[in-house]
């Protein structure tokens, strides 16, 4: 393989330092680099075989061959050196951009084999068609039943004055062929008046982009057709002075259109009334949305950018999200759609509602080896009990029994409590043959009459589901013998509100950062539960949000002494078998663990 220093990377000497690239994430500063490095990189302006480059690095540095190879591999991993790209074709500058973004070397070939369906050849649709054709998309299916009008020329730049009265799709096809003679164009000259048009387009396409806005059901029809054949769908338009892009919907990785159509709340009601998520019937018979050429082209460019990124396997910002941009201020509002799929007849089977039945199913499949509990708590919690605490132990909220098993191995007697009927059934099947174990179908209230009974209590991820925190901890403390130990954990409070900013790419979900909001506002909150791959498994799981200090104060008010407070980090050994779980939990704390002893 031949490597090169990509042409888009600046290479500069600043004093004794070396700077490669201009802006993060592709920018590196090498303070006082070895003398040979600049000359070596300059030789890579032209592609060079990897082995030859290793040889040159070894010769010019005086290093061992293995050290030189490690240097080249490090430069490849940092994306300073990359496989060469052809630069003698029509799309060579786009090829550089795709390489810059991290797409595969076959990105242009992927586009050439793709077909995009465009419903609507108006101000947005014509710009979209131009961008996609120029970028090398192999085929377009273009639809519109209208003819060119004089008022179209302010924004529909494929058309000329001489085209007035002609079919929009006929004129658009001719102009696109002038731009790129090898593009395959399918013309459908009809209005979007029922789902059959969308089905016709979806059957020929890999992705549908909708810019039509009439009648009210066009978005539902388009998504219904896309869901039927298993392709994604996105819409773009404008709401008063706001441009609207997305969401790109692709169930089950995202909610479907039926799930989100009632959730558009980022704009005031008066501006939301004409949106793609229309809530009612228009009562003004003369209503017509204003249209502005620059806003049309702005929206179309953003939509085309995400469409091309999706097609070449790059993360897309509007995946499951809608972007609204104010043309007056360029302020951007992001709308993340949540849903209750159990009430949806399209994607309800892809994700269950937030019930204990759904949680039990997920625990049954993933708890032992592919859960945050398994990589963060199972190796930690048993070691938090000293020898004197391992006599009679209670596991409150035992779930499917994995931690109970670990406690049985170390303790004289374990009582496992589980209030959920579904979870208890799994626990019973799994643990019925264990010795020194008593199973109780109940939760914290089941130990309310037990006094000074246990040497230790383990209560993991239960307290965020109880309404009276102080009473619950008081019950736990009262059931401990003097000097007994309580180990409790809760999902970390910083995770209760908002969530990850993420996008879906060729390798799965990419996590770009965690968004935190309203941390100090305690009360009920709803969260979605993801599986080991990052797909949403359960939606709308309700729990109580409290601050870290609230939990600590509740423990102290019961007269207990806090021995330790832990925010578990994953061991790097988990990165291979659970890459998504490791990535998330190594960046944001997923549990708060409190170790406390009762008074003597």
C-alpha positions in Angstrom: 0.0 0.0 0.0 1.2 3.5 -0.9 0.9 6.2 1.7 0.9 10.0 1.4 0.6 13.2 3.4 -2.9 14.3 2.2 -2.9 17.6 0.3 -5.4 19.0 2.7 -2.9 18.9 5.6 -0.8 22.0 6.1 2.8 21.3 7.0 4.6 24.2 8.8 7.8 24.8 10.8 7.2 27.3 13.6 10.4 28.0 15.5 11.8 24.6 16.5 8.3 23.1 16.4 6.4 21.3 13.7 2.7 21.8 13.0 0.6 19.5 10.8 -2.9 20.5 9.9 -4.9 23.6 10.8 -7.9 22.8 12.9 -8.9 20.0 15.3 -9.6 17.2 15.0 -6.9 17.1 12.2 -4.2 19.3 13.7 -1.1 18.2 15.5 1.7 20.1 17.2 5.1 18.4 17.5 7.3 20.3 20.0 11.0 19.9 19.0 10.4 16.9 16.8 13.4 14.7 15.7 15.4 16.4 12.9 14.5 13.8 10.3 10.7 14.0 10.7 10.0 17.1 8.6 12.1 15.8 5.7 10.4 12.4 5.9 6.9 14.0 5.8 7.9 16.2 2.9 8.8 13.1 1.0 5.3 11.8 1.5 3.8 14.7 -0.5 4.0 12.1 -3.3 2.7 8.6 -2.5 5.3 6.1 -1.3 5.1 2.4 -0.6 4.7 1.7 3.1 7.7 -0.6 3.4 9.9 1.9 1.5 8.8 4.6 3.9 9.7 2.4 6.9 13.1 1.8 5.3 13.6 5.6 4.8 12.5 6.3 8.4 15.0 3.8 9.7 17.8 5.1 7.6 17.2 8.8 8.3 16.6 8.4 12.0 19.2 5.7 12.8 16.5 3.8 14.7 15.8 0.1 14.7 13.6 -1.1 11.9 10.8 -2.0 14.5 11.0 1.5 15.9 10.7 3.1 12.5 7.7 0.8 11.7 6.0 1.9 14.9 6.5 5.6 14.0 4.8 5.1 10.6 2.0 3.1 12.2 1.5 5.9 14.8 1.4 8.5 12.0 -1.2 6.3 10.2 -3.3 6.0 13.3 -3.2 9.8 13.8 -4.3 10.1 10.1 -1.2 12.2 9.2 -0.4 9.5 6.7 -3.2 7.8 4.7 -3.6 5.6 1.7 -3.2 7.6 -1.5 -6.2 8.6 -3.6 -6.5 9.1 -7.3 -6.3 12.8 -8.3 -6.9 12.6 -12.0 -10.7 12.4 -12.1 -13.8 14.6 -11.9 -14.4 13.9 -8.3 -10.8 14.1 -6.9 -11.5 17.1 -4.7 -14.6 15.4 -3.2 -12.4 12.3 -2.7 -10.1 14.4 -0.6 -13.0 15.7 1.5 -14.3 12.2 2.1 -10.9 11.1 3.2 -10.7 14.1 5.5 -14.0 13.1 7.0 -13.0 9.5 7.5 -15.0 7.8 4.8 -13.7 4.7 3.0 -11.7 5.0 -0.1 -14.7 3.6 -2.1 -16.9 6.5 -1.2 -17.3 7.8 -4.7 -18.0 4.3 -6.0 -20.7 4.0 -3.4 -22.3 7.2 -4.5 -22.2 6.1 -8.1 -24.2 3.0 -7.3 -26.8 4.8 -5.2 -30.2 6.2 -6.2 -31.9 9.0 -4.3 -35.6 9.7 -4.6 -36.6 13.4 -4.6 -40.2 14.2 -4.0 -40.8 17.7 -5.1 -38.9 19.8 -7.7 -39.4 23.2 -6.0 -37.0 25.6 -4.4 -35.4 22.9 -2.2 -35.8 20.0 -4.6 -34.1 21.6 -7.5 -31.1 22.6 -5.4 -30.9 19.1 -3.9 -31.0 17.6 -7.3 -28.1 19.8 -8.5 -25.9 19.1 -5.4 -26.5 15.3 -5.7 -26.0 15.1 -9.4 -22.8 17.2 -9.2 -21.5 15.0 -6.4 -21.8 11.9 -8.5 -24.9 10.1 -7.2 -25.6 7.4 -9.8 -29.3 7.9 -10.1 -32.2 10.3 -9.2 -35.9 9.7 -9.2 -37.5 13.1 -9.5 -41.2 13.8 -9.0 -43.5 16.8 -9.4 -46.8 17.3 -11.2 -46.4 21.1 -11.7 -45.3 23.2 -14.5 -42.7 26.1 -14.3 -44.3 29.4 -13.3 -42.9 32.9 -13.4 -42.9 33.1 -9.6 -40.7 30.0 -9.4 -37.7 31.7 -10.8 -36.8 33.5 -7.6 -35.5 30.2 -6.0 -35.8 27.3 -8.5 -32.5 27.9 -10.2 -32.6 25.0 -12.6 -35.3 26.8 -14.6 -35.2 29.8 -17.0 -37.8 32.2 -18.3 -38.0 30.2 -21.5 -39.1 27.2 -19.5 -42.4 28.8 -18.2 -45.3 26.5 -18.9 -43.1 23.4 -19.3 -43.1 20.3 -17.0 -40.8 20.8 -14.1 -39.4 17.3 -14.1 -38.8 17.4 -17.9 -36.8 20.6 -17.7 -35.0 19.5 -14.5 -34.0 16.2 -16.1 -32.6 18.0 -19.2 -30.6 20.5 -17.1 -29.2 17.8 -14.9 -28.1 15.8 -17.9 -26.3 18.9 -19.1 -24.5 19.0 -15.8 -23.6 15.3 -15.9 -24.4 13.2 -18.9 -24.0 9.8 -17.2 -26.6 10.3 -14.5 -29.6 8.0 -14.6 -32.8 10.0 -14.1 -36.3 8.5 -13.6 -39.1 11.1 -14.1 -42.5 10.8 -12.5 -44.8 13.6 -13.6 -47.6 13.5 -11.0 -48.7 15.2 -7.9 -48.2 13.7 -4.5 -51.9 12.9 -3.7 -51.7 9.5 -2.1 -49.2 6.9 -0.8 -48.8 5.2 -4.2 -46.4 7.9 -5.4 -44.1 7.4 -2.4 -44.2 3.6 -2.9 -43.3 4.1 -6.5 -40.3 6.2 -5.6 -39.2 4.0 -2.6 -39.1 0.9 -4.8 -36.4 2.5 -7.0 -34.4 4.4 -4.3 -31.9 3.9 -1.5 -33.0 7.1 0.3 -35.9 9.5 -0.1 -35.6 13.2 0.4 -39.0 15.0 0.7 -39.4 18.7 0.1 -43.0 18.7 -1.0 -45.3 20.3 1.6 -48.9 19.6 0.3 -51.1 17.9 1.3 -50.7 17.4 5.0 -50.1 13.7 4.8 -47.1 13.8 2.5 -44.6 13.1 5.2 -46.6 10.2 6.6 -47.0 8.7 3.2 -43.3 9.0 2.4 -42.2 7.4 5.6 -44.8 4.7 5.4 -43.4 3.7 2.0 -39.8 3.9 3.1 -40.5 1.8 6.2 -42.2 -0.8 4.0 -39.1 -1.4 1.8 -36.5 -0.6 4.6 -34.9 2.6 3.4 -34.4 5.9 5.3 -36.3 9.0 4.8 -35.7 12.7 5.5 -37.6 15.9 5.0 -36.6 19.5 4.6 -38.5 22.7 4.4 -39.2 26.0 6.2 -41.4 27.3 8.9 -41.9 31.0 8.6 -38.4 32.3 8.8 -36.8 29.0 10.0 -35.2 26.4 7.8 -36.0 22.8 8.8 -33.7 19.9 8.0 -34.5 16.3 9.1 -35.0 14.2 11.0 -33.5 11.4 9.0 -35.6 8.4 10.1 -34.6 4.8 9.8 -36.4 2.5 12.3 -35.5 0.7 14.4 -32.4 2.8 14.9 -34.7 5.8 15.2 -38.3 6.3 16.0 -40.6 6.3 13.0 -42.7 9.3 11.8 -45.8 8.1 13.6 -43.8 8.2 16.9 -42.6 11.7 16.5 -45.4 13.6 14.8 -46.8 14.9 18.1 -43.5 15.9 19.6 -42.4 19.1 17.7 -42.1 21.6 20.5 -38.9 23.6 19.8 -40.8 26.5 18.1 -43.7 28.6 19.4 -47.1 27.3 18.4 -47.7 30.0 15.8 -44.5 29.1 14.0 -45.0 25.4 14.4 -48.4 25.4 12.7 -47.1 25.1 9.2 -44.4 22.5 10.0 -43.9 19.0 8.8 -45.4 17.8 12.1 -48.7 19.7 11.6 -51.1 19.3 14.5 -54.4 20.4 13.0 -56.3 21.4 9.9 -55.5 24.7 8.3 -58.6 27.0 8.5 -57.2 29.8 6.3 -58.2 28.9 2.7 -55.7 31.4 1.3 -52.7 30.2 3.4 -49.5 29.9 1.6 -46.0 29.7 3.0 -43.7 32.5 2.0 -40.5 31.3 0.2 -37.1 32.9 0.0 -34.4 31.8 -2.4 -31.4 32.0 0.0 -33.3 30.1 2.7 -34.2 27.4 0.2 -30.6 26.9 -1.0 -29.3 27.0 2.6 -31.7 24.2 3.7 -31.0 22.2 0.5 -27.3 22.4 1.0 -27.6 21.1 4.6 -29.9 18.3 3.5 -27.6 17.3 0.6 -24.7 17.3 3.0 -26.4 14.8 5.4 -27.7 12.7 2.4 -24.2 12.3 1.0 -22.7 11.6 4.4 -25.3 8.9 5.0 -24.7 7.3 1.6 -20.9 7.1 2.1 -21.3 5.8 5.7 -20.4 8.9 7.7 -22.3 10.0 10.8 -25.2 12.3 10.1 -26.2 15.1 12.5 -29.9 14.9 11.7 -30.2 11.1 12.3 -33.3 11.0 14.5 -33.1 14.8 15.1 -34.4 17.9 13.4 -32.4 21.0 12.9 -34.1 24.4 12.8 -32.1 27.4 11.7 -33.3 31.0 12.1 -32.6 32.8 8.9 -32.6 36.1 10.8 -29.9 35.3 13.4 -28.5 31.9 12.2 -29.4 30.5 15.7 -29.8 26.8 15.5 -32.3 24.7 17.5 -32.0 20.9 17.7 -35.0 18.9 18.3 -34.4 15.3 19.6 -37.5 13.2 19.2 -38.5 10.8 22.0 -41.5 8.5 21.6 -43.6 5.8 23.1 -43.3 3.0 20.5 -45.7 0.7 22.3 -48.5 2.8 20.9 -47.1 2.9 17.4 -48.4 0.4 14.8 -45.3 0.9 12.6 -42.3 0.5 14.8 -43.8 -0.7 18.1 -42.2 -4.1 17.8 -38.7 -2.6 17.6 -38.7 -1.2 21.2 -40.9 -1.9 24.2 -42.4 0.5 26.5 -40.7 1.3 29.7 -42.1 -1.5 31.8 -40.5 -4.1 34.1 -41.4 -6.7 31.5 -39.1 -5.0 29.0 -36.4 -4.4 31.6 -36.5 -8.1 32.6 -36.1 -9.2 29.0 -33.1 -7.0 28.5 -31.6 -8.1 31.8 -32.1 -11.7 30.8 -30.2 -11.2 27.6 -27.4 -8.9 28.6 -27.0 -8.6 32.4 -24.3 -11.3 32.9 -21.7 -10.2 30.3 -22.9 -7.2 28.3 -24.2 -4.6 30.7 -23.0 -1.7 32.7 -23.6 -3.7 35.9 -21.3 -6.5 34.6 -18.4 -4.2 33.6 -18.7 -1.7 36.5 -20.3 -3.3 39.5 -19.8 -7.1 39.5 -16.1 -6.9 40.1 -16.3 -4.0 42.5 -19.2 -4.6 44.9 -18.3 -8.0 46.6 -14.9 -6.6 47.5 -16.6 -3.7 49.4 -17.6 -6.0 52.3 -15.1 -6.8 55.0 -14.9 -10.3 56.4 -17.1 -9.5 59.4 -19.8 -8.4 57.0 -20.0 -11.7 55.1 -22.2 -13.6 57.5 -25.9 -12.9 56.8 -26.3 -10.7 53.7 -29.3 -9.3 52.0 -29.4 -8.4 48.3 -32.3 -6.0 47.8 -33.3 -5.6 44.2 -31.5 -8.8 43.1 -32.8 -8.6 39.6 -31.8 -11.7 37.6 -29.4 -12.9 40.3 -25.9 -12.3 39.0 -24.7 -10.3 42.0 -26.6 -12.7 44.3 -24.5 -15.6 42.9 -21.3 -13.7 43.7 -22.5 -13.0 47.2 -23.5 -16.6 47.8 -19.9 -17.6 46.9 -18.5 -15.4 49.7 -21.3 -15.3 52.4 -22.7 -17.8 54.9 -26.4 -16.9 54.2 -27.9 -14.6 51.5 -31.5 -13.4 51.3 -32.3 -12.1 47.8 -35.3 -9.7 47.5 -36.8 -8.8 44.2 -40.2 -6.9 43.8 -40.7 -7.3 40.1 -42.8 -10.4 39.2 -41.0 -10.7 35.9 -37.5 -10.4 37.4 -38.4 -12.7 40.3 -39.4 -15.4 37.8 -36.0 -15.3 36.2 -34.3 -15.2 39.6 -36.2 -18.2 40.8 -35.4 -20.3 37.7 -31.7 -19.4 38.0 -31.1 -19.7 41.8 -33.5 -22.4 43.0 -30.7 -25.0 43.4 -28.4 -22.8 45.3 -27.6 -23.6 49.0 -27.6 -21.0 51.8 -30.0 -18.8 49.8 -33.5 -17.6 50.5 -35.6 -15.9 47.8 -38.2 -13.3 48.7 -40.6 -11.7 46.2 -40.5 -8.2 47.6 -38.5 -5.0 47.9 -37.4 -2.6 50.6 -40.7 -2.7 52.3 -40.3 -6.5 52.9 -37.5 -5.8 55.4 -39.3 -3.0 57.2 -40.1 -5.3 60.1 -36.7 -6.8 60.3 -34.5 -5.2 63.0 -30.8 -5.6 63.6 -30.8 -8.7 61.5 -28.2 -8.5 58.7 -24.4 -8.1 58.7 -24.6 -6.5 55.3 -27.0 -5.1 52.8 -26.5 -4.7 49.1 -29.0 -2.4 47.4 -28.1 -1.7 43.8 -30.1 0.6 41.4 -33.3 0.5 43.5 -33.5 3.9 45.2 -34.0 5.8 42.0 -37.3 4.0 41.8 -38.6 4.8 45.3 -40.6 8.0 46.0 -39.6 8.3 49.7 -35.8 8.2 49.8 -35.3 9.0 53.5 -37.8 6.3 54.6 -36.2 3.7 52.4 -32.7 4.3 53.7 -34.1 4.3 57.2 -35.6 0.9 56.7 -32.3 -0.4 55.3 -30.3 1.0 58.2 -32.7 -0.4 60.7 -32.3 -4.0 59.4 -28.5 -3.9 59.9 -26.8 -5.0 63.0 -24.6 -2.4 64.8 -21.5 -2.0 62.6 -23.2 -3.6 59.6 -22.4 -2.4 56.2 -24.7 -1.0 53.5 -23.5 -0.8 49.9 -25.9 1.0 47.6 -25.7 2.2 44.1 -27.9 4.4 41.9 -27.6 5.3 38.2 -25.4 8.4 38.4 -27.5 11.5 38.8 -25.7 13.4 36.1 -27.2 10.9 33.6 -30.8 11.4 34.5 -31.6 14.4 32.2 -30.8 14.9 28.5 -28.4 12.3 27.2 -25.8 11.5 24.6 -25.3 13.5 21.4 -24.8 10.7 19.0 -24.9 9.7 15.3 -25.1 6.5 13.4 -22.3 5.6 11.1 -20.9 2.5 9.2 -19.5 1.0 12.4 -22.5 1.7 14.5 -23.3 4.5 16.9 -20.7 7.3 17.4 -20.9 9.2 20.7 -19.9 12.8 20.5 -20.5 14.0 24.0 -22.9 14.0 26.9 -25.4 16.8 27.3 -26.4 17.7 30.9 -29.3 19.9 31.8 -31.5 20.7 34.8 -29.3 18.8 37.2 -30.5 20.6 40.3 -34.2 20.2 39.4 -35.3 17.1 41.4 -38.3 15.0 40.5 -39.6 12.4 38.1 -37.8 12.0 34.8 -38.0 9.7 31.8 -35.0 7.9 30.3 -34.4 5.6 27.4 -32.5 2.4 27.9 -30.0 1.4 25.2 -28.7 -2.1 24.6 -25.0 -3.1 24.3 -24.9 -1.8 20.7 -26.3 1.6 21.5 -29.8 1.0 20.0 -32.7 2.2 22.1 -34.2 -0.9 23.7 -36.7 0.7 26.1 -38.3 4.1 26.0 -39.8 6.3 28.7 -38.5 4.4 31.8 -39.6 6.6 34.7 -37.4 7.2 37.7 -36.7 9.8 40.4 -33.9 12.3 39.7 -32.0 13.5 42.8 -28.6 15.1 43.2 -25.5 13.4 44.5 -25.7 15.4 47.7 -29.3 14.4 48.2 -28.3 10.7 48.4 -25.4 11.4 50.7 -27.4 13.6 53.0 -30.1 10.9 53.3 -27.5 8.3 54.4 -26.0 10.7 56.9 -29.4 11.7 58.4 -30.0 8.0 59.3 -26.9 8.1 61.6 -24.7 6.1 59.3 -21.0 6.9 58.6 -20.0 7.0 55.0 -16.8 5.0 54.4 -16.5 5.5 50.6 -18.1 7.1 47.6 -17.2 5.6 44.2 -17.8 6.5 40.6 -16.7 3.2 39.0 -14.6 3.3 35.8 -14.4 0.4 33.4 -11.3 -1.7 33.1 -9.7 -1.5 29.7 -10.1 -5.3 29.4 -13.8 -4.7 28.6 -13.1 -2.5 25.6 -12.9 -5.4 23.2 -16.0 -7.4 24.2 -18.2 -4.3 25.0 -16.8 -1.4 22.9 -19.9 0.8 23.2 -20.4 0.2 26.9 -16.7 0.9 27.5 -16.7 4.1 25.4 -19.7 5.5 27.2 -18.7 4.6 30.8 -15.1 5.6 30.4 -16.3 9.2 29.6 -19.3 9.7 31.9 -19.9 8.1 35.3 -22.7 5.6 35.1 -23.1 4.7 38.7 -22.8 6.4 42.1 -21.7 3.8 44.8 -22.0 4.7 48.5 -20.4 2.5 51.2 -21.7 3.2 54.7 -21.7 1.5 58.1 -24.5 1.6 60.7 -23.8 3.1 64.2 -22.4 0.9 67.0 
